[in-house]
């Protein structure tokens, strides 16, 4: 185990750190899924932005896991032809 792995293991023992880490991973997963779908559909960020009635900057923020407005997320997903399904954990 390298130094990073040891540090990460120790840090994740703290429940607040672990929760924040897991939240970040989930945000990255969602961002990656949206980017993959956009690419699969052959849309550039600019094309998707036009379809979602937003800007390329917003699409870039979404791709990078930055915060976007919930309504904007909904419009982007609708432009991609997908919806959100919530489930309890």
N, C-alpha and C positions, 0 to 999 in steps of 0.2 A: 504494500500500500504506500503510495507516494504522499508527500506533505499535503497536497491539496485534498486528497481523499481523507486523510486523517483530520484535517481542519473541518471539512464538510461534515464528516461523521460526528465530530464533537459539537459543531454548531447546530446540527439538526436534532440534537438531544433537547434543545430548548424548544418548547412547543410553539412559541410565537415565531421563531425563526423558521421552524418546519412548516408552519401554516403559510407564512409569506412565501417560502420557497415553492411549495406546492401550488400556490395561487399563480405565481410567476410561470411555472411550467405549463399550467393549464392555459394561460393567456398566450404563451408561445405556441402551444398546440393548435389553438383556434386560429391564430394568425397564419400559421403554416398551412392549415387546411384551406383557408380562404385564398391564400396565394397560389396554392396548388390547383385549386378549382379554377381560379382566374386564368392561369396558364393553360390548363387543360382545355378551356373554352376558347383559347386563343386571343384573349383580351389583353391589351396593354393596360397599364394603370390609368392612362388618360381615357381610353375607351370605356373602361369600367366606371370611371368617375362620371363620364357623360351619361351613361345608362342609369346611374344611381343619383343623378342630379346633385353631384357634389364636385369636389376638386381633386386633382391628382395628388395634392399634398395630403388630403385626408386619407386617400387610399394608401399612400406611403406610410402614414402614421399607423394605420391599421396593420399593415404588413410588418411593421417594426414593433408591434405590441404596445404601442402608445394608446392612451385613452382617447376614445371617440365617443360622441354622443350616441345613446342607445337608439334613437330614431335614425341616425346616420347608419349605424350598423344594420338596422332592419332594412333600410333602402339598398344597401350594398348587397346584402344577402338576397333580397328580392330580385335585384338585377342579375344575380348569379343563378337564380331559379331555385334557391334553397330557403329553408326556414329553420328557425330555432325550435328544438324540442327540449324541454326541461325535464329532468328526472331527479328524484331525491337520492341522496347518497347515503 
